[in-house]
Structures are given as C-alpha cells and as structure tokens.
C-alpha cells in the first residue's frame, strides 16, 4: 500500500512540478493518510508538503515550506538523519533507525520513512520525495497484543498452579480411599455382598484417579520417565487404535514425514496428546461425514512464529518436530477458541473438559507449544510442536510401521 502511494505521489511530482491543476493527484497528495514532502537535494529545504504533515505536527504549511528538513526531527535524531540524508543524495539509498518528528507543542511523533528521488538529465539527484508514516497506532496495537499475551500466560500459569495443588491433595485422599477399599475386601469372603460394594468404591476411585492424572498433566507436573522416540512411528503404531476412536463417518488420513522426527519425552503422555487431539477432531465433525488428517514433520520455528503460539513466550527458537491434526468440522467461534484449553470448559453435552487442558499441560512439561488455526465453516487445525532431540535422519523402516486399515489414505509429503 505504501509503495502504491509512493508511485502516485511520484507521478504527481513528475507531471506537476509546480503542483498545479491536476485535481486527482493534488487531492491524493493533500489528503493521503501518510505525510508527504518534497525536499531540495542541495539545500535540504522543504519545497512543499501535504496537509497531513501539517496536521500531524501542528504547523501551518507556510511554517514548514522552506524549513530545513533536518530541523523537523527531534534533537536526538538530527545527527543520524543528516548522515542518512547525505548518503541518500550521494548513493540514492540510506537507512536510519532513529525517526522522531518534532511537533509544534514540543512532543515527538514516531514515524517510518520511505524516500524516492528525482534525478536530472545527468543522473544526479536533485530532489528527495519523503513519505512518513505515523507509527502511533501500530505501537498501540503491539502493546495491546503484548498485554493480551501476558494475560493469557498469567491465566494459564495460575490455572496450572491451582490444578496441580488440587490434584496432589485429591490424589492423597484417593490413595486413602483405595487403600481402605482394598482392606475392606480382605475382611469379607468373596461371596459376601460387601465385596461388590467395595469393588464399586474401588472403580469410582480409579476413575477419579484418572481425572487427577489429567489435572496433573495440565499443571505440567505429571511427566514420568522420558525417552527418545520417533514421533511419526508413535502415531503410526497407534493407527488401529486411532481408527477405532473416531466416528464411522470420519475418514482418517495420514501425511507422514519421510524423516525420523526424534524427540525426547514421556511417550505415554505424548500418546495421550495424540488421542485427545484425535477425539476432539472427531467430536468436531460429529454425525456428519468428514475427514481428519494427521501430519508429522519438521519445522524451523523463529521467534516471530513462536510468539503466536500458546506457550511460545517461554521456549527457544529452533527445530521442532510437529504433529498436526486437522478436521473438516464446523470450526471454532472466537469465544470457544479463547477458552478451549481452560480446565473443565467443554462444548459437548457430556464430558469434563480436561482433554485439551491436559494437552497444554503435557506440552508445557515437555517445553513444547501448540498453535490453533480455525474458522467458522472451515474446520480446525491444531499443530503441536516438540523440541527435536537431534539432527534429522532418514527413516528407512517407516513403511513397516504404517497403519493399514479401512478408510485410511496414506500419502507421503516429506514436509
């Protein structure tokens, strides 16, 4: 967009050196949201400017025209800007990181600058065309985005601390319940009606213990023994189990990397992550026909990518193995997307809402992260990132581990 505006202004300058008569270019020049000025290359004086520059700095046009362009900048920037302007006149290009225009009230305005040149028949630069853009709104948006990320991080950490504390205390209570149930069963003969009651107590306590494990997983305190494993092989070996877990109307499709995606972690918990994501995708499709795609691969994640993930603020950039689960369901509303990893939040008629919360906790304990892509009507994709253990190696025996069951379509992408 800025480039388009520059071309229009350059056309105006080229065809209307005296800035007269052409209504279209004059109106665009005067009322454009960016600030424009033409600067004499020899004297550094401003030859003309638009209304936007006058309004932004609080000066009438007659106070700006004829002014040294360097004096328009804050004192801290004038030396650097002068050096950059000299370089621009000599070479036609320049860089300057310190850009603050000085307003009439003494305050400063942070801007970005783009310059183009007018040359004479000898190729010499005789005029600089400067386009400034006000960065105030962009900085405000950046601050708001940072505040939202910090609030999300604090919320997740607070809920994790709470969940961990509850899980540990409840686990101690359950240990007592299970222990006494076991002792009670020993006190009565096998044919006693009391045996059935004690078994019911034990079964209920075991179910509660499973919920406690998921709470501990969410808090990031449930990682047991870590080992090295190939993420693709783990998914492939679960093939038949995954096929059974989804609805009959859903088609499960695999898109595996050719490379061995070696990560370090608790393989049992990573299986739980895979299963939870698959069940969530199946629930999103519901009773309709649809497709679930599971991909694995390698990703070189830079800080800009990681900052947009759920746990990206606390992990380092570098190579990550990824597991991606996509569905062709209805997609998520903004409210559901913001709450989907909260403990006990669920959109299903039945369920405890700990599946995705546990996924987040497990990834936190493994120094991983995840990213969600979803639009209403276009399904949902959840990409899980786990740090790579070592360099990528070719996996020659991967084919022997691939799941081969009805309704599955296997395709290699090597991505």
C-alpha positions as CSV (number, residue, x, y, z in Angstrom):
1,X,0.0,0.0,0.0
2,X,2.8,2.4,0.9
3,X,4.5,1.6,-2.4
4,X,1.3,2.3,-4.3
5,X,1.0,5.7,-2.6
6,X,4.6,6.5,-3.4
7,X,4.1,5.7,-7.1
8,X,1.1,8.0,-7.2
9,X,2.9,10.8,-5.5
10,X,5.9,10.4,-7.7
11,X,3.7,10.6,-10.8
12,X,2.2,13.7,-9.4
13,X,5.6,15.3,-8.7
14,X,6.9,14.3,-12.2
15,X,3.9,15.5,-14.1
16,X,3.2,18.6,-12.0
17,X,6.4,20.1,-10.9
18,X,4.7,23.4,-10.0
19,X,2.0,21.4,-8.1
20,X,-0.9,22.9,-10.0
21,X,-4.1,22.0,-11.9
22,X,-4.3,18.2,-11.6
23,X,-7.2,17.6,-9.3
24,X,-6.8,13.9,-8.7
25,X,-3.1,13.9,-7.8
26,X,-3.5,17.1,-5.8
27,X,-6.3,15.7,-3.8
28,X,-4.5,12.4,-3.1
29,X,-1.3,14.3,-2.2
30,X,-3.1,16.6,0.2
31,X,-5.5,14.2,1.9
32,X,-3.5,11.0,2.0
33,X,-3.1,9.4,5.4
34,X,0.7,9.5,5.1
35,X,2.8,12.6,5.4
36,X,4.5,13.8,2.1
37,X,7.1,16.3,1.4
38,X,9.5,17.3,-1.5
39,X,13.0,18.3,-0.3
40,X,15.6,20.1,-2.3
41,X,18.7,17.9,-2.5
42,X,21.2,20.8,-2.4
43,X,19.8,22.9,0.4
44,X,17.8,20.3,2.3
45,X,14.9,22.7,2.4
46,X,11.3,21.5,2.1
47,X,9.8,22.7,-1.2
48,X,6.2,21.6,-0.5
49,X,4.2,19.3,1.8
50,X,0.7,17.9,2.2
51,X,-2.0,18.8,4.8
52,X,-1.4,15.5,6.6
53,X,2.1,16.6,7.6
54,X,0.9,20.0,8.8
55,X,-1.9,18.4,10.9
56,X,0.3,15.8,12.4
57,X,3.0,18.2,13.5
58,X,0.7,21.2,14.3
59,X,2.3,23.7,12.0
60,X,0.7,25.7,9.2
61,X,2.1,25.0,5.8
62,X,3.9,28.3,5.5
63,X,6.0,27.4,8.6
64,X,7.1,24.1,7.1
65,X,7.8,25.1,3.5
66,X,11.4,26.5,3.3
67,X,12.4,24.8,6.5
68,X,15.5,22.6,6.7
69,X,14.2,19.0,6.7
70,X,16.7,18.1,9.4
71,X,15.2,20.5,11.9
72,X,11.9,18.7,11.6
73,X,13.4,15.8,13.6
74,X,13.9,15.6,17.3
75,X,17.4,16.7,18.5
76,X,18.3,13.1,19.3
77,X,17.7,12.1,15.7
78,X,19.1,15.1,13.7
79,X,22.7,13.9,13.5
80,X,21.8,10.5,12.3
81,X,19.2,11.8,9.9
82,X,21.7,14.3,8.5
83,X,24.1,11.5,7.8
84,X,21.4,9.3,6.2
85,X,20.2,12.2,4.0
86,X,23.7,12.8,2.8
87,X,24.1,9.1,1.9
88,X,20.8,9.2,0.1
89,X,21.8,12.2,-2.0
90,X,25.1,10.5,-2.9
91,X,24.0,7.0,-3.4
92,X,20.2,7.0,-3.7
93,X,19.7,4.9,-0.6
94,X,20.0,5.3,3.1
95,X,19.0,3.7,6.4
96,X,18.0,5.4,9.6
97,X,16.7,3.8,12.8
98,X,16.1,7.0,14.8
99,X,13.0,8.6,13.3
100,X,11.1,11.1,15.5
101,X,9.5,14.2,14.1
102,X,9.3,17.2,16.3
103,X,5.7,18.6,16.8
104,X,4.8,22.2,17.4
105,X,4.0,21.5,21.1
106,X,7.5,20.1,21.7
107,X,6.4,16.4,21.8
108,X,7.7,13.9,19.2
109,X,6.0,11.6,16.7
110,X,7.5,8.2,15.9
111,X,7.4,7.6,12.2
112,X,8.7,5.3,9.5
113,X,10.3,6.9,6.4
114,X,10.4,6.0,2.8
115,X,12.3,8.1,0.3
116,X,12.4,8.2,-3.5
117,X,14.4,10.6,-5.7
118,X,14.1,12.9,-8.7
119,X,17.2,13.0,-11.0
120,X,18.2,15.4,-13.7
121,X,19.4,14.5,-17.2
122,X,22.9,13.8,-15.8
123,X,21.5,11.2,-13.3
124,X,22.2,13.5,-10.3
125,X,19.6,13.5,-7.5
126,X,18.1,17.0,-7.3
127,X,15.1,16.2,-5.1
128,X,14.0,13.8,-2.4
129,X,10.4,12.7,-2.0
130,X,9.8,11.8,1.6
131,X,6.9,9.7,2.8
132,X,6.4,9.4,6.6
133,X,4.0,7.1,8.3
134,X,2.7,7.6,11.8
135,X,3.6,4.5,13.9
136,X,1.5,5.6,16.9
137,X,-1.5,3.3,16.1
138,X,0.8,0.4,15.3
139,X,2.7,0.7,18.6
140,X,-0.7,0.8,20.5
141,X,-1.8,-2.4,18.7
142,X,1.5,-4.0,19.6
143,X,1.2,-3.0,23.2
144,X,-2.4,-4.4,23.3
145,X,-1.3,-7.6,21.8
146,X,1.5,-8.0,24.3
147,X,-0.9,-7.3,27.2
148,X,-3.3,-9.9,25.9
149,X,-0.4,-12.5,25.6
150,X,0.8,-11.7,29.1
151,X,-2.8,-12.0,30.5
152,X,-3.2,-15.4,28.7
153,X,0.1,-16.6,30.1
154,X,-0.7,-15.5,33.6
155,X,-4.1,-17.2,33.4
156,X,-2.7,-20.4,32.1
157,X,0.0,-20.4,34.9
158,X,-2.5,-19.6,37.6
159,X,-4.9,-22.3,36.5
160,X,-2.0,-24.8,36.2
161,X,-0.9,-23.9,39.8
162,X,-4.4,-24.3,41.1
163,X,-5.0,-27.6,39.2
164,X,-1.7,-29.0,40.4
165,X,-2.5,-28.2,44.0
166,X,-5.9,-29.7,43.8
167,X,-4.7,-32.8,42.0
168,X,-2.0,-33.5,44.6
169,X,-4.4,-33.1,47.6
170,X,-7.1,-35.1,45.9
171,X,-4.6,-37.8,45.0
172,X,-3.7,-38.2,48.6
173,X,-7.4,-38.6,49.5
174,X,-7.9,-41.2,46.8
175,X,-4.9,-43.2,48.0
176,X,-6.6,-43.5,51.3
177,X,-10.0,-44.4,49.7
178,X,-8.4,-47.1,47.5
179,X,-6.3,-48.5,50.4
180,X,-9.3,-48.8,52.7
181,X,-11.4,-50.3,49.9
182,X,-8.7,-52.9,49.4
183,X,-8.5,-53.7,53.1
184,X,-12.3,-53.9,53.3
185,X,-12.3,-56.5,50.5
186,X,-9.8,-58.6,52.5
187,X,-12.1,-58.6,55.6
188,X,-15.0,-60.3,53.8
189,X,-15.3,-63.5,52.0
190,X,-15.6,-63.4,48.2
191,X,-19.2,-64.4,48.2
192,X,-20.2,-61.6,50.5
193,X,-22.5,-58.8,49.1
194,X,-20.0,-56.3,50.6
195,X,-17.4,-57.3,48.0
196,X,-19.5,-55.8,45.2
197,X,-19.8,-52.5,47.2
198,X,-16.1,-52.3,47.8
199,X,-15.4,-53.0,44.1
200,X,-17.8,-50.2,43.2
201,X,-15.8,-47.9,45.6
202,X,-12.5,-49.0,44.0
203,X,-13.8,-48.5,40.4
204,X,-15.1,-45.0,41.2
205,X,-11.8,-44.1,42.9
206,X,-9.8,-45.3,39.9
207,X,-11.9,-43.1,37.6
208,X,-11.3,-40.2,39.9
209,X,-7.6,-41.0,39.9
210,X,-7.6,-40.9,36.1
211,X,-9.1,-37.4,36.3
212,X,-6.4,-36.4,38.8
213,X,-3.7,-37.6,36.4
214,X,-5.2,-35.3,33.7
215,X,-5.2,-32.4,36.2
216,X,-1.6,-33.2,37.0
217,X,-0.8,-33.3,33.3
218,X,-2.4,-29.9,32.8
219,X,-0.3,-28.4,35.6
220,X,2.8,-29.8,33.9
221,X,3.8,-31.9,36.9
222,X,2.8,-35.3,35.6
223,X,5.8,-36.2,33.4
224,X,7.3,-39.5,34.4
225,X,10.1,-41.2,32.5
226,X,11.5,-39.6,29.4
227,X,12.9,-41.5,26.5
228,X,13.9,-40.8,22.9
229,X,11.3,-41.8,20.2
230,X,10.3,-41.0,16.6
231,X,7.1,-39.0,16.7
232,X,6.0,-40.4,13.3
233,X,6.4,-44.0,14.5
234,X,4.4,-43.4,17.6
235,X,1.5,-42.1,15.6
236,X,1.8,-45.0,13.1
237,X,1.9,-47.6,15.8
238,X,-1.3,-46.2,17.2
239,X,-3.1,-46.5,13.8
240,X,-5.6,-49.2,14.6
241,X,-6.5,-47.6,18.0
242,X,-7.0,-44.2,16.4
243,X,-9.2,-45.7,13.7
244,X,-11.5,-47.2,16.3
245,X,-11.6,-43.9,18.3
246,X,-13.2,-41.8,15.6
247,X,-16.8,-41.9,14.3
248,X,-17.6,-44.3,11.5
249,X,-18.4,-41.4,9.2
250,X,-15.0,-39.9,9.5
251,X,-12.1,-40.8,7.3
252,X,-8.6,-40.8,8.9
253,X,-5.9,-39.7,6.6
254,X,-2.1,-39.7,7.2
255,X,0.5,-37.4,5.9
256,X,3.8,-38.6,7.4
257,X,7.3,-37.1,7.0
258,X,9.9,-39.3,5.4
259,X,12.4,-38.1,8.1
260,X,12.7,-39.6,11.6
261,X,11.2,-36.9,13.9
262,X,13.2,-37.7,17.1
263,X,12.0,-36.1,20.3
264,X,12.6,-36.6,24.0
265,X,9.6,-37.1,26.3
266,X,7.2,-39.2,28.2
267,X,5.9,-41.5,25.4
268,X,2.7,-42.4,27.3
269,X,1.8,-38.7,27.7
270,X,2.5,-38.0,24.0
271,X,0.2,-40.8,23.1
272,X,-2.4,-39.2,25.3
273,X,-1.9,-35.9,23.4
274,X,-2.4,-37.7,20.1
275,X,-5.5,-39.4,21.3
276,X,-7.0,-36.3,22.9
277,X,-6.5,-34.3,19.7
278,X,-8.0,-37.0,17.5
279,X,-11.1,-37.4,19.7
280,X,-11.5,-33.6,19.7
281,X,-11.3,-33.6,15.9
282,X,-13.8,-36.5,15.7
283,X,-16.2,-34.6,18.1
284,X,-15.9,-31.5,15.9
285,X,-17.1,-33.5,12.8
286,X,-19.9,-35.1,14.8
287,X,-22.5,-37.2,12.9
288,X,-21.6,-35.7,9.6
289,X,-19.2,-37.2,7.1
290,X,-15.8,-35.6,7.3
291,X,-12.0,-36.1,7.2
292,X,-9.4,-36.0,9.9
293,X,-5.8,-35.5,8.7
294,X,-2.7,-36.3,10.9
295,X,0.6,-34.9,9.7
296,X,4.1,-35.1,11.1
297,X,7.1,-33.1,10.0
298,X,10.0,-30.8,10.9
299,X,9.7,-27.1,11.4
300,X,12.3,-24.4,11.9
301,X,10.4,-22.1,14.2
302,X,11.7,-18.5,14.6
303,X,10.7,-16.1,17.4
304,X,8.1,-14.4,15.3
305,X,6.3,-17.8,14.7
306,X,6.6,-18.9,18.3
307,X,5.2,-15.7,19.8
308,X,1.8,-16.5,18.2
309,X,1.7,-20.0,19.8
310,X,0.0,-20.9,23.1
311,X,3.3,-21.4,25.1
312,X,5.7,-19.7,22.8
313,X,6.9,-16.9,25.1
314,X,9.0,-19.3,27.2
315,X,10.6,-21.5,24.6
316,X,13.6,-21.1,22.3
317,X,13.6,-20.8,18.6
318,X,15.0,-23.7,16.6
319,X,14.0,-27.0,15.1
320,X,10.8,-28.7,16.3
321,X,9.0,-31.9,15.4
322,X,5.4,-31.2,14.8
323,X,2.2,-33.2,15.0
324,X,-0.8,-31.6,13.2
325,X,-4.4,-32.8,13.5
326,X,-6.9,-31.2,11.1
327,X,-10.6,-31.7,10.8
328,X,-13.3,-30.7,8.4
329,X,-15.8,-29.8,11.2
330,X,-17.7,-26.5,11.7
331,X,-14.7,-24.6,13.1
332,X,-14.5,-22.6,16.3
333,X,-16.1,-19.4,17.4
334,X,-13.7,-16.8,18.9
335,X,-15.1,-17.5,22.3
336,X,-14.5,-21.2,22.0
337,X,-11.0,-20.7,20.6
338,X,-10.1,-18.5,23.6
339,X,-11.4,-21.0,26.2
340,X,-10.8,-24.3,24.5
341,X,-7.7,-25.1,26.7
342,X,-9.3,-24.0,30.0
343,X,-9.8,-26.8,32.5
344,X,-13.5,-28.0,32.7
345,X,-14.5,-25.9,29.6
346,X,-16.4,-28.1,27.1
347,X,-19.0,-27.5,24.3
348,X,-20.1,-31.2,24.5
349,X,-23.3,-32.3,26.3
350,X,-21.2,-34.8,28.3
351,X,-17.5,-34.5,29.2
352,X,-15.3,-33.0,31.9
353,X,-13.3,-30.6,29.6
354,X,-9.9,-31.8,30.7
355,X,-8.7,-33.4,27.3
356,X,-7.3,-30.2,25.7
357,X,-6.3,-28.8,29.0
358,X,-4.2,-31.9,29.7
359,X,-2.6,-31.5,26.2
360,X,-1.5,-28.0,27.1
361,X,0.0,-29.1,30.4
362,X,1.8,-32.0,28.8
363,X,3.4,-29.7,26.2
364,X,4.4,-27.2,28.9
365,X,6.2,-30.0,30.8
366,X,7.9,-31.0,27.5
367,X,9.0,-27.5,26.7
368,X,6.8,-27.6,23.6
369,X,3.9,-25.5,22.3
370,X,0.9,-25.5,20.0
371,X,-0.9,-23.3,17.5
372,X,-4.6,-23.3,16.6
373,X,-6.0,-22.4,13.2
374,X,-9.8,-22.3,12.9
375,X,-12.5,-20.5,11.1
376,X,-16.2,-21.0,11.2
377,X,-17.2,-23.3,8.4
378,X,-13.6,-24.2,7.6
379,X,-12.7,-26.7,10.3
380,X,-9.8,-26.6,12.8
381,X,-6.1,-27.5,12.8
382,X,-4.1,-27.9,15.9
383,X,-0.3,-28.1,15.4
384,X,1.8,-29.4,18.3
385,X,5.5,-28.6,18.5
386,X,8.1,-30.7,20.4
387,X,11.8,-29.9,20.5
388,X,13.9,-32.1,18.3
389,X,16.4,-34.4,20.0
390,X,19.0,-34.5,17.3
391,X,19.5,-34.0,13.6
392,X,17.0,-35.3,11.1
393,X,17.7,-38.8,9.9
394,X,16.1,-40.8,7.1
395,X,13.7,-43.4,8.4
396,X,14.2,-46.5,6.2
397,X,11.8,-48.8,8.1
398,X,8.9,-46.3,8.4
399,X,6.7,-48.1,5.9
400,X,6.6,-51.2,8.1
401,X,5.1,-49.2,10.9
402,X,2.4,-47.5,8.9
403,X,-1.2,-48.3,9.9
404,X,-3.2,-50.1,7.2
405,X,-6.9,-50.2,7.9
406,X,-10.1,-49.5,6.1
407,X,-10.9,-45.8,5.5
408,X,-7.3,-44.7,5.6
409,X,-5.4,-42.9,2.8
410,X,-1.7,-42.7,3.1
411,X,0.3,-40.0,1.4
412,X,3.9,-39.0,1.9
413,X,4.8,-35.3,1.7
414,X,8.2,-35.2,3.1
415,X,7.4,-31.9,4.6
